[in-house]
């Protein structure tokens, strides 16, 4: 039985050889790789990394959007026993520097000139970093001793392979299940990213568990159009590695804006997505319906209602009455067939993992014959710990535990996770690692949940303050709040965004600083509170917000905010005795203001 992802890779190459393995659309054109080409390029990359000084256990950081070179780097590094450290391409330079330095990465592989600029800025702050490899050779505009192109990297590796054709395979075979495969950095509650150490055994536990579920999620006749970043642990686990395990063909979308065109061209049979994608598709449909004549709208909502009923019958495994089936055939032809066609016409299922999905949206997709698979997991479990079954599911739950995953509910309702999928601990954080496991070795998730009468897990609350947006991003609000609070204009800054499509904030101002700024800008007022209704002063506040936004990753930026005129205090209930925000209290007190930021 295969015990490492290296063994899986080699065996699939032997099985599928010249069949298309992966392709990526760049500048309107598809670049492709057969399984044999995939292996040859990964082997070249891995052997060249070794020639640059990377050895078994060393870390190689990867800063790029989805590219075929991402895959070659990943499998090449794993093949020589190295450890990949994926980094979101949208992260600002200081966060990239922290991850590269903290992981002790020897080599940093970047995509283009923008990422190369970050790499050059951090070189002096990352003492272990000896080489930067650039995928787009044209972006290397000046000679630098630490910088080489990916093309030159592959040439070096090919020359080594020509002299010793078995070297890469021997190195790959020497990798053991407990060896470290990847360090995935996740937001810490204190704002310091934590590196979750994932072994080959952790990866294989997830792949074997997914493959054990009946009916099968996928076969080697399936194809997909991935668009989530490979740096996202869910895409890497369920898309990249599970796709390799099954033998699917992956056609990586050019970007999020070309998604529907790429779906139409490649006609995927399954789609890995997060709730926000489902929401956007659904919202777009409703917007288009709203532009139609009244009689067409009436037809849509008639069919919509029929679809909701049909999906509910299916969920409850109840027989569908004949008249309802006849109505559904008409509704499908008029409404739901168009949704299937928009996604390529062949999609059987799509995921909406990482955050809750509205029941109405799940029912709508299900009515179109597209099963929405909900799940629950985290970086520390290498993504999924529970998943919906294609034939047995309950909307509003996150499915049952994967085979081999043991989930318990602590006395306080916290979800505890055990199994071979659970990570080794946090890189260079012994104290954090120790407090992340209970006395029986179960990972303490920080989420509150319960099992229903059929064993489906329901997430009822979040014990930690981490925010998970509807796009599936894990975000530590304290870090963002700390960025804003460093500006003396802001007294309190509370980030909102759990299960929402973007981040917003409730703000109170330091009125002394507000008065000072007003004087500097010759803004007249009678009382300080008058400034909070003055357009000229509010424009100054907005400049301060945007200045802080510029220091954050795109997904961390504040899109909407509301200024609360009354200061937060212990007396009014917003602050604890230690002056910490009572988040739930604040959210309840200012629910109307919060909803206004998402209803606009």
C-alpha positions as CSV (number, residue, x, y, z in Angstrom):
1,X,0.0,0.0,0.0
2,X,1.2,3.5,-0.8
3,X,2.5,5.3,2.3
4,X,3.8,8.6,0.9
5,X,2.6,11.0,-1.7
6,X,5.9,10.3,-3.5
7,X,4.8,6.7,-4.1
8,X,1.4,7.8,-5.3
9,X,3.0,10.2,-7.8
10,X,5.4,7.6,-9.2
11,X,2.6,4.9,-9.5
12,X,0.2,7.2,-11.3
13,X,2.9,8.2,-13.8
14,X,3.5,4.6,-14.5
15,X,-0.2,4.0,-14.9
16,X,-1.2,7.0,-17.1
17,X,2.1,7.9,-18.8
18,X,1.2,10.1,-21.8
19,X,-2.3,10.9,-20.7
20,X,-3.0,14.6,-19.9
21,X,-2.3,15.2,-16.2
22,X,-2.6,18.9,-15.8
23,X,-2.8,22.1,-17.8
24,X,-2.9,25.8,-17.0
25,X,-4.4,28.7,-18.9
26,X,-2.0,31.6,-19.2
27,X,-2.7,34.7,-21.4
28,X,-5.5,32.8,-23.1
29,X,-3.5,29.7,-24.0
30,X,-3.3,26.3,-22.3
31,X,0.0,25.0,-21.2
32,X,-0.2,21.2,-20.6
33,X,1.8,18.3,-19.1
34,X,1.2,14.6,-19.6
35,X,1.9,12.4,-16.6
36,X,5.3,11.6,-18.0
37,X,6.1,15.2,-18.6
38,X,4.9,16.1,-15.2
39,X,7.2,13.6,-13.6
40,X,10.2,14.6,-15.7
41,X,9.8,18.3,-14.9
42,X,9.3,17.6,-11.2
43,X,12.3,15.3,-11.2
44,X,14.4,18.0,-12.8
45,X,13.2,20.6,-10.3
46,X,13.9,18.3,-7.3
47,X,17.4,17.3,-8.5
48,X,18.3,21.0,-9.1
49,X,17.0,22.0,-5.7
50,X,19.4,19.4,-4.3
51,X,22.3,20.8,-6.4
52,X,21.5,24.3,-4.9
53,X,22.0,22.8,-1.4
54,X,18.5,21.6,-0.4
55,X,18.7,18.3,1.5
56,X,16.2,16.0,3.1
57,X,14.2,17.9,5.7
58,X,15.1,21.4,4.3
59,X,12.4,23.9,3.6
60,X,11.6,25.3,0.2
61,X,9.1,28.2,0.1
62,X,6.7,28.8,-2.8
63,X,5.2,32.2,-3.5
64,X,3.0,32.0,-6.5
65,X,-0.5,31.9,-8.0
66,X,-1.5,28.6,-9.5
67,X,1.0,27.5,-12.2
68,X,2.3,24.2,-13.6
69,X,5.6,25.2,-12.1
70,X,3.9,25.2,-8.7
71,X,3.1,21.5,-9.2
72,X,6.7,20.8,-10.4
73,X,8.2,22.6,-7.4
74,X,5.9,20.8,-5.0
75,X,6.4,17.3,-6.2
76,X,10.1,17.9,-7.0
77,X,10.8,19.1,-3.5
78,X,8.8,16.3,-1.9
79,X,10.7,13.8,-4.1
80,X,14.1,14.7,-2.6
81,X,12.6,14.6,0.9
82,X,12.4,18.4,1.3
83,X,9.5,20.3,2.8
84,X,7.3,22.8,0.9
85,X,6.2,26.0,2.6
86,X,3.4,27.5,0.5
87,X,2.8,31.2,0.8
88,X,-0.2,33.2,-0.5
89,X,0.8,35.4,-3.4
90,X,-1.4,38.2,-2.0
91,X,0.6,38.4,1.3
92,X,2.5,41.7,1.9
93,X,6.3,41.6,2.1
94,X,6.6,41.6,5.9
95,X,4.4,38.5,6.2
96,X,6.4,36.8,3.5
97,X,9.6,37.7,5.3
98,X,8.3,36.3,8.6
99,X,7.2,32.9,7.0
100,X,10.5,32.5,5.0
101,X,12.6,33.4,8.1
102,X,10.6,31.4,10.6
103,X,10.6,28.3,8.5
104,X,14.3,28.6,7.8
105,X,13.6,28.1,4.1
106,X,16.8,27.7,1.9
107,X,15.1,28.4,-1.4
108,X,12.2,30.6,-2.4
109,X,10.4,30.0,-5.7
110,X,8.4,33.0,-6.9
111,X,6.1,33.6,-9.8
112,X,6.9,36.9,-11.4
113,X,8.4,40.4,-11.0
114,X,6.0,41.5,-8.3
115,X,6.9,38.5,-6.1
116,X,10.6,38.8,-7.0
117,X,10.5,42.3,-5.7
118,X,9.3,41.0,-2.3
119,X,12.0,38.3,-2.4
120,X,14.8,40.8,-3.0
121,X,13.5,43.0,-0.1
122,X,13.6,40.1,2.4
123,X,16.9,38.5,1.4
124,X,18.9,40.4,4.1
125,X,16.3,39.4,6.8
126,X,16.3,35.7,6.0
127,X,19.7,34.3,6.8
128,X,18.9,30.8,5.6
129,X,17.7,31.9,2.2
130,X,20.4,31.2,-0.4
131,X,18.5,31.2,-3.7
132,X,15.4,32.7,-5.4
133,X,14.0,30.9,-8.4
134,X,11.7,32.9,-10.7
135,X,9.1,31.2,-12.9
136,X,8.8,34.0,-15.4
137,X,12.3,34.5,-16.7
138,X,11.4,37.7,-18.5
139,X,10.8,39.3,-15.1
140,X,14.5,39.0,-14.1
141,X,15.5,42.4,-15.2
142,X,18.8,42.6,-13.4
143,X,21.6,40.1,-12.6
144,X,21.6,39.1,-9.0
145,X,23.8,36.3,-7.6
146,X,20.9,34.8,-5.6
147,X,18.4,34.8,-8.5
148,X,18.0,32.2,-11.2
149,X,15.2,31.4,-13.6
150,X,13.0,28.3,-13.4
151,X,14.0,27.3,-16.9
152,X,17.7,27.3,-15.9
153,X,16.7,25.3,-12.8
154,X,15.1,22.6,-15.0
155,X,18.1,22.6,-17.3
156,X,20.4,21.9,-14.3
157,X,18.1,19.1,-13.1
158,X,17.8,17.5,-16.5
159,X,21.6,17.3,-16.8
160,X,21.8,15.6,-13.4
161,X,19.1,13.1,-14.4
162,X,20.9,12.3,-17.6
163,X,23.9,11.3,-15.6
164,X,22.0,9.3,-12.9
165,X,18.5,8.4,-14.1
166,X,17.6,6.6,-10.8
167,X,18.7,9.3,-8.3
168,X,15.4,11.1,-8.0
169,X,13.4,7.9,-7.6
170,X,15.8,6.6,-5.0
171,X,15.6,9.8,-3.0
172,X,11.8,9.7,-3.2
173,X,11.6,6.1,-2.0
174,X,13.8,7.0,1.0
175,X,11.1,9.3,2.3
176,X,9.2,7.8,5.2
177,X,5.6,8.3,6.3
178,X,6.5,10.4,9.4
179,X,8.8,12.7,7.4
180,X,7.7,16.3,7.1
181,X,6.0,17.1,3.8
182,X,4.8,20.6,4.2
183,X,4.5,23.5,6.7
184,X,1.3,25.4,6.2
185,X,1.1,28.7,8.0
186,X,-2.2,29.7,9.5
187,X,-3.2,32.8,11.3
188,X,-2.6,32.7,15.0
189,X,-5.0,34.3,17.5
190,X,-2.2,36.7,18.6
191,X,-1.5,37.7,15.0
192,X,1.8,35.6,14.7
193,X,1.3,33.0,11.9
194,X,1.7,29.4,13.1
195,X,3.3,26.8,10.9
196,X,1.4,23.6,11.0
197,X,3.7,20.6,10.3
198,X,2.1,18.1,8.0
199,X,3.7,14.7,7.4
200,X,3.4,12.3,4.5
201,X,1.3,10.1,6.9
202,X,-1.1,13.0,7.5
203,X,-1.5,13.5,3.7
204,X,-2.1,9.8,3.0
205,X,-4.6,9.5,5.9
206,X,-6.8,12.1,4.2
207,X,-6.4,10.6,0.7
208,X,-7.3,7.0,1.9
209,X,-10.2,8.4,3.9
210,X,-11.7,10.3,0.9
211,X,-11.2,7.2,-1.3
212,X,-13.0,4.9,1.2
213,X,-16.2,6.9,1.1
214,X,-19.0,5.3,-1.1
215,X,-20.2,6.3,-3.5
216,X,-16.8,7.5,-4.8
217,X,-16.3,11.2,-5.1
218,X,-14.2,10.7,-8.2
219,X,-12.6,8.3,-10.7
220,X,-9.9,8.7,-13.2
221,X,-12.5,9.6,-15.8
222,X,-13.2,12.9,-14.0
223,X,-11.8,16.3,-14.7
224,X,-11.9,19.6,-12.9
225,X,-11.1,23.2,-13.3
226,X,-9.3,24.3,-10.1
227,X,-9.3,28.0,-9.2
228,X,-8.7,28.1,-5.5
229,X,-5.1,28.9,-4.7
230,X,-2.8,25.8,-4.2
231,X,-1.5,27.6,-1.1
232,X,-5.0,27.0,0.4
233,X,-4.7,23.7,2.3
234,X,-8.2,22.5,1.0
235,X,-7.2,22.9,-2.7
236,X,-3.8,21.2,-2.0
237,X,-5.4,18.3,-0.2
238,X,-8.7,17.7,-2.0
239,X,-7.7,19.0,-5.4
240,X,-4.0,18.5,-6.0
241,X,-3.2,15.4,-3.9
242,X,-6.5,13.7,-4.0
243,X,-6.8,14.5,-7.7
244,X,-3.4,12.8,-8.2
245,X,-4.4,9.8,-6.1
246,X,-7.5,9.2,-8.2
247,X,-5.9,10.1,-11.5
248,X,-8.1,13.0,-12.6
249,X,-7.2,15.7,-15.2
250,X,-6.8,19.2,-13.7
251,X,-7.3,22.2,-16.0
252,X,-6.3,25.2,-13.9
253,X,-8.4,28.3,-14.6
254,X,-6.6,31.4,-15.9
255,X,-8.2,33.5,-13.2
256,X,-11.4,34.1,-11.3
257,X,-12.7,36.4,-14.1
258,X,-12.4,33.8,-16.8
259,X,-13.9,31.1,-14.7
260,X,-17.2,30.6,-16.5
261,X,-15.5,30.7,-19.9
262,X,-13.0,28.1,-18.6
263,X,-15.8,25.9,-17.3
264,X,-17.6,26.1,-20.6
265,X,-14.5,25.1,-22.5
266,X,-13.2,22.3,-20.2
267,X,-16.6,21.1,-18.9
268,X,-15.5,19.8,-15.5
269,X,-17.3,17.0,-13.8
270,X,-16.6,18.3,-10.3
271,X,-15.7,21.7,-8.8
272,X,-13.8,22.5,-5.6
273,X,-15.2,25.8,-4.3
274,X,-15.9,27.7,-1.2
275,X,-19.4,29.1,-0.2
276,X,-18.6,32.6,-1.6
277,X,-18.4,31.1,-5.1
278,X,-21.8,29.5,-4.7
279,X,-23.2,32.7,-3.4
280,X,-21.8,34.7,-6.3
281,X,-23.2,32.4,-8.9
282,X,-26.6,32.4,-7.1
283,X,-26.6,36.2,-6.7
284,X,-25.7,36.7,-10.4
285,X,-28.7,34.5,-11.4
286,X,-31.1,36.4,-9.2
287,X,-29.7,39.8,-10.5
288,X,-30.3,38.6,-14.1
289,X,-33.8,37.4,-13.2
290,X,-34.5,40.9,-11.7
291,X,-33.8,42.4,-15.1
292,X,-36.3,40.2,-16.9
293,X,-40.0,41.1,-17.7
294,X,-42.4,40.3,-14.9
295,X,-43.8,37.2,-16.6
296,X,-40.3,35.7,-16.9
297,X,-39.7,36.4,-13.2
298,X,-42.9,34.7,-12.3
299,X,-41.8,31.6,-14.3
300,X,-38.5,31.6,-12.6
301,X,-39.8,31.8,-9.1
302,X,-42.4,29.1,-9.9
303,X,-39.6,26.8,-11.0
304,X,-37.4,27.9,-8.1
305,X,-40.1,26.8,-5.6
306,X,-40.5,23.4,-7.4
307,X,-36.7,22.9,-7.3
308,X,-36.6,23.6,-3.5
309,X,-39.3,21.0,-2.9
310,X,-37.5,18.4,-5.1
311,X,-34.2,19.0,-3.3
312,X,-35.9,18.6,0.1
313,X,-37.5,15.3,-1.0
314,X,-34.1,14.1,-2.1
315,X,-32.4,15.2,1.2
316,X,-35.0,13.3,3.2
317,X,-34.9,10.3,0.8
318,X,-38.6,10.5,0.3
319,X,-40.4,9.3,-2.9
320,X,-41.3,12.2,-5.2
321,X,-44.9,12.3,-6.2
322,X,-45.6,11.9,-9.9
323,X,-47.1,15.3,-10.4
324,X,-44.1,16.9,-8.7
325,X,-41.8,15.0,-11.0
326,X,-43.6,16.3,-14.0
327,X,-43.5,19.8,-12.8
328,X,-39.8,19.4,-12.0
329,X,-39.0,18.3,-15.6
330,X,-40.5,21.5,-16.9
331,X,-38.7,23.6,-14.2
332,X,-35.4,21.9,-15.0
333,X,-35.7,22.7,-18.7
334,X,-36.7,26.3,-18.0
335,X,-34.3,27.2,-15.1
336,X,-31.9,24.7,-13.7
337,X,-30.5,23.4,-17.0
338,X,-29.1,26.9,-17.6
339,X,-27.1,26.7,-14.3
340,X,-25.6,23.4,-15.3
341,X,-24.7,24.8,-18.7
342,X,-23.1,27.8,-17.1
343,X,-20.8,25.4,-15.3
344,X,-20.0,23.3,-18.4
345,X,-23.0,21.0,-18.4
346,X,-21.3,18.0,-16.7
347,X,-20.8,18.9,-13.0
348,X,-22.1,16.3,-10.6
349,X,-21.0,17.9,-7.4
350,X,-19.2,20.9,-6.0
351,X,-17.8,21.6,-2.5
352,X,-18.8,24.5,-0.3
353,X,-16.4,23.9,2.5
354,X,-14.7,26.2,4.9
355,X,-17.8,28.2,6.1
356,X,-21.5,27.6,6.4
357,X,-23.6,27.8,3.2
358,X,-27.2,29.1,3.2
359,X,-29.7,26.3,2.9
360,X,-31.5,28.1,0.0
361,X,-28.3,28.1,-2.1
362,X,-27.6,24.4,-1.4
363,X,-31.1,23.4,-2.4
364,X,-30.9,25.5,-5.6
365,X,-27.7,23.8,-6.8
366,X,-29.1,20.4,-5.8
367,X,-32.2,21.1,-7.8
368,X,-29.9,21.6,-10.8
369,X,-28.5,18.1,-10.3
370,X,-25.3,19.5,-8.7
371,X,-24.8,18.1,-5.3
372,X,-23.2,20.6,-2.9
373,X,-20.8,18.8,-0.6
374,X,-20.3,20.5,2.8
375,X,-17.5,19.6,5.1
376,X,-15.5,20.7,8.1
377,X,-11.8,20.7,8.7
378,X,-8.8,22.9,9.3
379,X,-5.1,23.2,8.4
380,X,-4.1,21.1,11.4
381,X,-6.1,18.2,10.1
382,X,-4.8,18.7,6.5
383,X,-8.2,20.1,5.5
384,X,-11.2,17.7,5.7
385,X,-12.2,16.0,8.9
386,X,-15.8,15.5,8.0
387,X,-17.6,15.5,4.6
388,X,-21.1,15.1,3.3
389,X,-21.8,11.8,1.5
390,X,-23.0,12.1,-2.1
391,X,-25.9,9.8,-1.2
392,X,-26.4,10.5,2.5
393,X,-26.4,14.1,3.7
394,X,-28.2,16.7,5.8
395,X,-28.1,20.3,4.7
396,X,-26.9,22.5,7.5
397,X,-24.5,19.9,8.8
398,X,-20.9,19.2,7.8
399,X,-21.4,15.5,7.3
400,X,-20.0,12.6,9.2
401,X,-16.3,12.1,10.3
402,X,-14.1,10.7,7.5
403,X,-13.1,7.0,7.8
404,X,-10.2,6.9,10.3
405,X,-11.1,10.2,11.9
406,X,-12.3,10.2,15.5
407,X,-14.3,13.2,16.6
408,X,-15.3,13.7,20.2
409,X,-17.3,16.5,21.9
410,X,-15.8,17.8,25.1
411,X,-17.9,18.7,28.1
412,X,-18.0,22.3,27.1
413,X,-19.0,21.4,23.6
414,X,-15.6,21.8,22.0
415,X,-14.8,19.6,19.0
416,X,-11.8,17.3,19.5
417,X,-10.2,15.6,16.5
418,X,-8.1,12.4,16.5
419,X,-6.6,10.3,13.8
420,X,-3.6,10.0,11.5
421,X,-4.7,13.1,9.6
422,X,-3.9,15.3,12.6
423,X,-0.7,17.3,12.3
424,X,2.6,16.9,14.2
425,X,2.4,20.3,15.9
426,X,3.4,23.9,15.2
427,X,6.9,24.6,13.8
428,X,9.2,25.9,16.6
429,X,6.2,26.5,18.9
430,X,6.4,23.8,21.6
431,X,4.1,25.6,24.0
432,X,1.5,26.3,21.4
433,X,1.7,22.6,20.3
434,X,1.3,21.3,23.8
435,X,-1.8,23.4,24.5
436,X,-3.4,22.3,21.2
437,X,-3.9,18.7,22.3
438,X,-5.8,17.3,25.2
439,X,-4.5,14.6,27.6
440,X,-5.6,11.9,25.2
441,X,-3.8,13.3,22.2
442,X,-6.9,14.8,20.5
443,X,-6.5,18.1,18.7
444,X,-8.5,20.9,20.4
445,X,-10.3,22.6,17.5
446,X,-11.5,25.7,19.1
447,X,-15.0,25.1,17.5
448,X,-18.2,24.2,19.3
449,X,-20.4,21.5,17.9
450,X,-22.7,18.6,18.4
451,X,-23.8,15.5,16.6
452,X,-27.4,15.1,15.5
453,X,-29.4,11.9,15.9
454,X,-27.9,10.4,12.7
455,X,-24.3,11.2,13.5
456,X,-23.9,14.3,11.4
457,X,-21.8,17.0,12.9
458,X,-23.2,20.5,13.4
459,X,-21.0,23.5,14.0
460,X,-22.8,25.7,16.5
461,X,-20.3,28.3,17.5
462,X,-16.7,29.3,17.3
463,X,-14.7,29.2,20.5
464,X,-11.8,31.0,19.1
465,X,-12.1,34.5,17.7
466,X,-10.8,33.4,14.3
467,X,-13.0,34.6,11.5
468,X,-13.8,32.3,8.5
469,X,-15.2,34.3,5.7
470,X,-17.7,32.9,3.2
471,X,-14.7,32.7,0.8
472,X,-13.1,30.2,3.2
473,X,-10.3,32.5,4.4
474,X,-9.1,32.0,8.0
475,X,-8.4,35.4,9.5
476,X,-7.2,36.4,12.9
477,X,-9.0,39.7,13.7
478,X,-6.6,40.7,16.5
479,X,-3.8,41.2,14.1
480,X,-5.9,43.4,11.9
481,X,-7.3,45.3,14.8
482,X,-3.8,45.8,16.2
483,X,-2.8,47.4,12.8
484,X,-5.6,49.9,13.0
485,X,-5.3,50.6,16.7
486,X,-1.7,51.7,16.2
487,X,-3.3,54.8,14.7
488,X,-4.2,57.2,17.6
489,X,-7.3,58.2,15.8
490,X,-8.9,54.9,16.6
491,X,-10.0,54.1,20.2
492,X,-11.6,50.7,19.5
493,X,-11.6,48.7,16.2
494,X,-13.6,45.5,16.0
495,X,-13.4,43.4,12.9
496,X,-16.6,41.7,11.6
497,X,-16.7,39.0,8.9
498,X,-17.4,35.5,10.2
499,X,-19.5,33.7,7.5
500,X,-19.6,37.0,5.6
501,X,-18.2,37.7,2.1
502,X,-15.9,40.5,3.3
503,X,-14.5,42.1,6.4
504,X,-16.1,45.1,8.0
505,X,-15.5,46.9,11.3
506,X,-17.2,48.8,14.1
507,X,-15.0,51.8,15.2
508,X,-14.9,54.2,18.0
509,X,-12.6,57.3,17.8
510,X,-10.2,58.9,20.1
511,X,-12.0,62.3,20.3
512,X,-9.0,64.2,21.4
513,X,-7.1,63.2,18.3
514,X,-10.3,63.8,16.3
515,X,-10.4,67.4,17.6
516,X,-6.8,67.9,16.8
517,X,-7.1,66.7,13.3
518,X,-10.1,68.9,12.8
519,X,-8.1,71.9,13.9
520,X,-5.2,71.0,11.6
521,X,-7.7,70.9,8.7
522,X,-9.7,74.0,9.7
523,X,-12.9,72.0,10.2
524,X,-15.3,74.0,12.3
525,X,-17.5,72.3,15.0
526,X,-19.3,73.2,18.1
527,X,-19.0,69.9,20.0
528,X,-16.5,67.1,19.3
529,X,-19.3,64.7,18.5
530,X,-20.4,67.1,15.7
531,X,-17.4,65.9,13.8
532,X,-18.9,62.4,13.4
533,X,-21.5,63.9,11.1
534,X,-19.2,66.2,9.2
535,X,-18.4,65.0,5.6
536,X,-15.0,66.7,5.6
537,X,-13.9,65.1,8.8
538,X,-15.3,61.7,7.8
539,X,-13.2,61.9,4.6
540,X,-10.1,62.2,6.9
541,X,-11.2,59.1,8.9
542,X,-11.6,57.3,5.6
543,X,-8.0,58.2,4.6
544,X,-6.8,56.8,7.9
545,X,-8.7,53.5,7.2
546,X,-7.3,53.2,3.7
547,X,-3.8,53.9,4.8
548,X,-4.0,50.9,7.2
549,X,-5.7,48.8,4.5
550,X,-2.7,49.4,2.3
551,X,-0.5,47.5,4.8
552,X,-2.8,44.4,4.8
553,X,-3.3,41.5,2.4
554,X,-6.2,42.0,0.2
555,X,-8.4,39.5,2.0
556,X,-7.7,41.2,5.3
557,X,-8.8,44.7,4.2
558,X,-11.8,46.4,5.7
559,X,-14.4,47.0,3.0
560,X,-17.1,48.8,5.1
561,X,-17.1,50.3,8.5
562,X,-19.4,52.2,10.9
563,X,-18.3,54.7,13.5
564,X,-20.0,54.2,16.8
565,X,-20.6,57.6,18.5
566,X,-20.7,56.3,22.1
567,X,-17.4,55.0,23.6
568,X,-17.2,51.4,24.5
569,X,-16.9,51.0,28.3
570,X,-17.4,48.5,31.2
571,X,-20.4,50.5,32.3
572,X,-22.2,50.2,29.0
573,X,-21.2,46.5,28.7
574,X,-18.9,46.4,25.7
575,X,-15.7,45.9,27.7
576,X,-14.5,43.3,30.3
577,X,-12.8,44.4,33.5
578,X,-9.5,44.0,31.7
579,X,-10.8,46.3,28.9
580,X,-11.1,43.5,26.3
581,X,-13.9,43.7,23.8
582,X,-16.9,41.5,24.5
583,X,-17.4,40.6,20.9
584,X,-20.7,38.9,21.2
585,X,-22.1,41.7,23.3
586,X,-20.9,44.3,20.8
587,X,-22.3,42.3,17.8
588,X,-25.7,42.0,19.5
589,X,-25.8,45.7,20.6
590,X,-24.9,46.9,17.1
591,X,-26.6,44.3,15.0
592,X,-28.4,46.9,12.9
593,X,-25.2,48.7,12.1
594,X,-23.5,45.4,11.2
595,X,-26.3,44.3,8.9
596,X,-26.3,47.7,7.2
597,X,-22.7,47.0,6.1
598,X,-23.8,43.9,4.2
599,X,-27.2,44.9,2.9
600,X,-25.9,47.9,1.0
